[in-house]
Amino acid sequence: MKVRAAALVLALTTTGCGEDEPLAPVVGDLGGTWLASVYEFTDNTTGQLVVDVIARDDATFRILIDSSLNPPGLSAVYGAGSGPTQSFTAVGEVDVFAGTLSVGAGVFQIDHDGDNMTLTNPNAFFSFGPGQGFESTLRIEMARPSP
């Protein structure tokens, strides 16, 4: 199985001081290391094919967002249990605009609450088995560990 960490983009939702006034998201809010507990693909056709590669393959996924760089940078590492590790680094390709965080050409929606976030990409592709590659939704649940 090949999972591409390179296709990252985040759509950020934060809550502002007022109940109806969201704060403009900034990369700095996402700075630090994030570890995934769920890395799940759901087929967009029927929604019945669902695979969490972390649970299935004993995989790991982490990202580091370095908001101290100007422009900000992001690195991602995916380890497929006993399989190969894939990594991706983007410096100067990380941008937050109108509720999205773009990394290169990838796009994810983000639900961010302090040290927890969920990344969702409704335009992922995943092979659920031989001859079973489908447009899928990728959902990644992540937490930023305490120092």
N, C-alpha and C positions, 0 to 999 in steps of 0.2 A: 504494500500500500504506500502510496506516495502522497503526502500531505504537504501543501505549499504554505510555508510560513510567510512567503513574500506577499501574499494577497491580503494585506492588512489595511483596513480603513475603519475608523471608528466614528460613529455618530453619537455625539455626547449630549446627554440630558442631565442638567443639574437644576437644583432648586435655588432660587434667589432668596433675598431677605423677605420680600413680600410674597404672599401666596400665589399671586398671578404674574409675578415678574421674574422669569428665569434669568440667571446670570449668564453672561456670555462665556462659553467654555474657553479655557485656555490650556495649552499643552502642560503648563506648570502644575495644574491640578492632577495630572496623570503621572508626574515624575516618580521614578523609582522602579523597583522590580515587582513584577506581577507573576503569580504562579497559578496555573489552571487546574481546576478540579474536574471540569467537564469540557470535552472537546467533541461535540456531538453533531453529526450530519443527519438531516431528515430529508428524504426525497421530496421534491416540490410537486411531483405528479399526484401521488396518492396520500403522502404523509405517513404511510405505513412502514416504510423502510427507515429504521433509525439505528445508528451505530455511534456509540461513544467510544472513540479510539483510545482514550485514557483507560477506561475500564476494560475494554476488549484486549488491548495490546500491552497493558501496563506501561503506557506511554507517558511522557512528560512534555509540558509546554510552558515556556516562560518568556516574558518579554521584559526588556529594560528600556524605559523611556528616559533619556537624558535631556531634561529641559534646561540644564545649565549651559548647554551648547548653543551657539548662535550661528546658524539656525539649529533647532533641536534635532536630536537623533534618536533612533530606535533600533534595537537589535532584538531578534527573536531566535529561540532555539527550540527545536522539536526533536525529541528522542523517542523512537518507536520501540520501547522496551529493549529487546535484544537486537533490534535492527539498527540501521544507520541513523546518525544524528544529522539533521538539516539545520542550517543557520542562515540568517538573513540580516543584513545591516543596511540601514538607510539614514544617511546624514544629509540634511538639507531637503529631504523629501517628505518631512512630517509637517502637516499643516492642519490647524483647527479653524474651521470656518462654518458658520451657520449650523452649528450642531453636528458637524462631521469632523472626524480626524482622518486625514488622508495620509497614506504612506505609499509613496510611489503611485502606482496606478490602482491599488487596492482600495476597497471601501467597506467599512464596517459601521453598523449602527452601534451606539454604546448606551448602556444604562449604567451610570456611575453614581455611587453613593459612598463617599469616604474611601475606605480601603477595600471596597468590593465593586466589581464591574462585570457586566455581561456584554460581550461583543457578538454581534449578529451580522452575518453576511448572507443575504437571501439569494446571491448569485454565485454560489460555490458549485464545484463539480466534484462528485465522489463516486468511486467504483465500489458498489455494495457486494460485488462478486464478479466472476468472469462474465463479460457481456452485459453487466448491469450497472453501467455508468449513467448517472442521472444528474441533471441540474438539481442542486440541493441547497438547503439552508444550513449554514454552519453556525452553531451557537457555542461560545466559549465562556464559561463562568470562571472568573479569576478573583484572586484576593492578593492584596499587598501585605506581606507578612510584617509583623511588628518588629522594630529594630532590636 
